[in-house]
Amino acid sequence: MHKRVMDTGSPETSGEDLIIAVEQMVRYVRQSATTGGLSTAASSALGRLSREGPQRLTELARAENVSQPNMTQLVTRMERAGLVRRVADRTDGRGVLVEATETGLEVFRQRRAERAEALERLIAQLPEPEQRAVRTALPALARVIRKHRERP
């Protein structure tokens, strides 16, 4: 695999260079979260349940972009670990929801804190002007993402 060297901060930095940087950052931050020893898929599903609340298995599979059988297996493993539980859907007696347990919520909180600490360590290594730029750019991108998701 070949490494690319980016011209840092240049207005001509390509979208490809930026996505490489984002991928490296996300990988670094994800790998820093070790609490619970979760797979990426389990961590992502637990994070979604923690942020968005209980969901039907089919909704969770769709949101996580995996097949329903794969999500069923993942939820079963997470259930055995005490991170999630299946509960009756109060609005539809035939339906079942998957929700994070208190243990699952605590694992999520600890993993998020580990990721936040890893990101802070990275940012702290930058010169002050670049630190300010990152602290401005990341929330701005998050706002754009939220607005994009809210569009009908």
Phi, psi and chi 1 to 4 in degrees:
 res  aa     phi    psi   chi1   chi2   chi3   chi4
   1 MET       -  137.2 -176.4  157.5 -129.8      -
   2 HIS   -99.1  144.7  100.9  -53.6      -      -
   3 LYS   -97.7  142.5  -71.2 -174.8  178.6 -177.8
   4 ARG  -105.9  142.9  -67.6 -178.4   59.7  145.8
   5 VAL  -102.3  125.0  177.9      -      -      -
   6 MET   -94.7  143.7  -72.9 -179.7   35.8      -
   7 ASP   -82.0   99.2  179.7   12.5      -      -
   8 THR   -64.8  129.3   57.5      -      -      -
   9 GLY    76.0    3.3      -      -      -      -
  10 SER   -75.7  138.4  166.9      -      -      -
  11 PRO   -63.7  -18.1   -4.2    7.2      -      -
  12 GLU   -88.2    4.4  -64.6   84.5   32.4      -
  13 THR   -59.3  125.5  -58.1      -      -      -
  14 SER   -76.6  162.1   73.0      -      -      -
  15 GLY   -58.6  -36.8      -      -      -      -
  16 GLU   -64.3  -42.6 -174.6  174.1  -12.9      -
  17 ASP   -62.4  -40.4  -71.4  -23.9      -      -
  18 LEU   -65.7  -42.0  -68.1  172.6      -      -
  19 ILE   -67.4  -34.4 -162.0   62.3      -      -
  20 ILE   -61.3  -44.0  -71.2  169.0      -      -
  21 ALA   -63.6  -43.0      -      -      -      -
  22 VAL   -62.8  -45.1  168.3      -      -      -
  23 GLU   -60.9  -42.6  -71.3  167.8  -12.4      -
  24 GLN   -63.7  -42.9  -70.1  172.3  -20.6      -
  25 MET   -63.9  -47.8  179.1 -173.0   64.5      -
  26 VAL   -61.6  -44.0  167.9      -      -      -
  27 ARG   -60.0  -46.2 -170.7  175.4  -53.3  113.0
  28 TYR   -60.6  -47.1  174.4   81.9      -      -
  29 VAL   -67.2  -43.4  170.0      -      -      -
  30 ARG   -60.6  -42.6  -86.3 -170.3 -178.3  153.6
  31 GLN   -68.7  -18.0  -70.2  171.9  -14.6      -
  32 SER   -77.3  -18.2   69.2      -      -      -
  33 ALA   -89.4  111.4      -      -      -      -
  34 THR  -116.2  -14.8   58.3      -      -      -
  35 THR   -55.0  131.0  -62.9      -      -      -
  36 GLY    84.8  -12.2      -      -      -      -
  37 GLY    56.2   37.8      -      -      -      -
  38 LEU   -81.6  149.6  -58.9  179.3      -      -
  39 SER   -70.6  166.1   68.0      -      -      -
  40 THR   -59.4  -42.2  -58.9      -      -      -
  41 ALA   -64.4  -43.8      -      -      -      -
  42 ALA   -66.4  -41.4      -      -      -      -
  43 SER   -62.4  -42.5  179.9      -      -      -
  44 SER   -65.3  -45.7 -179.4      -      -      -
  45 ALA   -64.5  -43.3      -      -      -      -
  46 LEU   -63.5  -40.8 -177.5   59.1      -      -
  47 GLY   -61.0  -43.8      -      -      -      -
  48 ARG   -62.2  -46.6 -176.7  172.8  -57.7  -80.2
  49 LEU   -63.2  -37.0  -67.7  170.0      -      -
  50 SER   -68.0  -39.2  -62.1      -      -      -
  51 ARG   -80.0  -41.8  -72.6 -174.3  -50.7  -85.9
  52 GLU  -104.2  -11.4  -61.0  175.0    9.8      -
  53 GLY    88.9 -177.1      -      -      -      -
  54 PRO   -57.5  145.3  -22.0   32.2      -      -
  55 GLN  -142.9  154.6  -64.4 -176.1   18.1      -
  56 ARG   -67.9  150.6  -71.2  179.9  178.2 -101.6
  57 LEU   -57.1  -41.2 -158.7   97.2      -      -
  58 THR   -64.5  -40.3   52.6      -      -      -
  59 GLU   -64.8  -42.5  -66.5  167.9  -10.8      -
  60 LEU   -64.2  -43.4 -172.5   57.0      -      -
  61 ALA   -61.2  -45.0      -      -      -      -
  62 ARG   -63.5  -45.7 -171.0  177.3  -43.4  111.4
  63 ALA   -64.5  -33.1      -      -      -      -
  64 GLU   -91.9   -0.7  -69.1  -65.1  -48.1      -
  65 ASN    60.1   45.2 -159.8   29.6      -      -
  66 VAL  -130.8  164.3  -61.4      -      -      -
  67 SER   -71.6  157.1   69.3      -      -      -
  68 GLN   -62.8  -41.8 -172.3  168.1  -19.0      -
  69 PRO   -60.4  -39.1  -25.5   34.2      -      -
  70 ASN   -66.1  -39.7  -77.4  -15.2      -      -
  71 MET   -67.5  -37.9 -175.4   54.9   70.0      -
  72 THR   -58.8  -44.9  -60.4      -      -      -
  73 GLN   -64.1  -43.2  -70.0  175.3   -2.1      -
  74 LEU   -63.5  -46.0  179.5   62.1      -      -
  75 VAL   -63.0  -38.8  165.6      -      -      -
  76 THR   -61.4  -44.0  -61.3      -      -      -
  77 ARG   -64.4  -42.2  -73.2 -167.1  -56.7  -87.3
  78 MET   -67.8  -33.4  -67.7  170.5   64.5      -
  79 GLU   -64.9  -44.9 -157.0  171.2   20.7      -
  80 ARG   -61.6  -32.0  -73.6 -174.9 -168.4  133.5
  81 ALA   -81.6   -4.2      -      -      -      -
  82 GLY    80.0   16.7      -      -      -      -
  83 LEU   -89.1  -29.1  -58.3  172.7      -      -
  84 VAL  -136.9  166.3  -59.3      -      -      -
  85 ARG  -144.7  157.5   68.6  177.2  149.8 -106.2
  86 ARG   -99.2  133.9  -62.4  171.8 -154.0 -126.5
  87 VAL  -133.4  156.5  -64.6      -      -      -
  88 ALA   -68.0  142.2      -      -      -      -
  89 ASP   -78.5  116.6 -175.1  -18.0      -      -
  90 ARG   -65.7  -24.5  -68.2 -173.9 -175.1  108.8
  91 THR   -88.1  -16.3   62.3      -      -      -
  92 ASP  -146.5  101.3  178.1   -0.9      -      -
  93 GLY   -55.9  -22.0      -      -      -      -
  94 ARG   -83.7  -18.8  -59.8  167.4  -65.3  160.9
  95 GLY   -87.4  156.7      -      -      -      -
  96 VAL  -125.9  136.2  174.4      -      -      -
  97 LEU  -110.5  152.8  -60.5  174.7      -      -
  98 VAL  -106.0  129.3  178.1      -      -      -
  99 GLU  -133.4  152.3   70.8  178.0    4.1      -
 100 ALA   -73.9  140.1      -      -      -      -
 101 THR   -83.8  173.6   62.7      -      -      -
 102 GLU   -59.8  -39.2  -78.9  -56.1  -45.4      -
 103 THR   -62.1  -45.2  -60.9      -      -      -
 104 GLY   -61.0  -42.4      -      -      -      -
 105 LEU   -63.4  -39.3  -67.4  171.6      -      -
 106 GLU   -67.3  -41.8 -177.8   56.2   30.4      -
 107 VAL   -60.6  -44.1  166.5      -      -      -
 108 PHE   -58.5  -47.4  170.3   73.8      -      -
 109 ARG   -61.7  -42.7  -75.1 -171.6  -72.0  -90.0
 110 GLN   -65.7  -41.9  -72.1  177.5   10.0      -
 111 ARG   -65.1  -40.4  -69.5  178.0   69.6   86.6
 112 ARG   -63.5  -41.7  176.8  170.8  -88.8  176.5
 113 ALA   -63.1  -40.3      -      -      -      -
 114 GLU   -63.6  -42.0  -70.5  169.5  -15.5      -
 115 ARG   -66.3  -41.1  -67.6 -171.1  -51.2  -93.9
 116 ALA   -63.2  -41.5      -      -      -      -
 117 GLU   -63.3  -40.5  -72.0  171.3   19.6      -
 118 ALA   -63.4  -42.8      -      -      -      -
 119 LEU   -65.6  -41.3 -176.3   57.4      -      -
 120 GLU   -60.8  -40.4  -74.1  -68.6  -18.1      -
 121 ARG   -62.4  -40.8  -75.4 -168.8  -55.6  -89.7
 122 LEU   -63.7  -49.2  -76.8  177.1      -      -
 123 ILE   -61.5  -38.2  -66.6  170.4      -      -
 124 ALA   -63.1  -20.6      -      -      -      -
 125 GLN   -82.9   -7.1  -66.3  176.8   42.6      -
 126 LEU   -88.5  155.7  -63.3  170.4      -      -
 127 PRO   -64.1  155.0  -14.5   23.3      -      -
 128 GLU   -51.3  -45.1 -174.4   60.1   36.2      -
 129 PRO   -61.6  -37.8  -21.8   31.1      -      -
 130 GLU   -71.7  -34.0  -70.3  179.4  -12.6      -
 131 GLN   -59.7  -46.5  -72.7 -175.5   28.8      -
 132 ARG   -61.9  -40.8  -76.1 -167.9  -54.2  -86.6
 133 ALA   -62.6  -44.2      -      -      -      -
 134 VAL   -65.2  -42.7  167.6      -      -      -
 135 ARG   -68.3  -19.0  -67.8 -179.4 -170.7  -76.8
 136 THR   -89.5  -44.6  -60.3      -      -      -
 137 ALA   -70.1  -44.1      -      -      -      -
 138 LEU   -62.8  -48.3  -69.0  179.8      -      -
 139 PRO   -62.9  -34.1  -23.2   33.2      -      -
 140 ALA   -64.2  -43.4      -      -      -      -
 141 LEU   -63.5  -39.5  -72.1  170.0      -      -
 142 ALA   -61.9  -39.3      -      -      -      -
 143 ARG   -61.5  -44.2  -89.7 -166.9  -43.8  -82.6
 144 VAL   -62.8  -41.0  170.9      -      -      -
 145 ILE   -62.6  -45.9  -68.9  166.8      -      -
 146 ARG   -59.8  -45.2  -81.7 -168.0  -56.3  -85.7
 147 LYS   -62.3  -40.2  -73.8  179.6 -177.2  176.4
 148 HIS   -63.1  -41.0  178.1   72.3      -      -
 149 ARG   -70.2  -27.4  -72.8 -176.1  178.9  160.1
 150 GLU   -79.1  -16.2  -68.3  169.6   -0.8      -
 151 ARG   -65.8  138.9  -70.1 -176.5 -169.7  154.0
 152 PRO   -69.5      -    9.1   -9.2      -      -
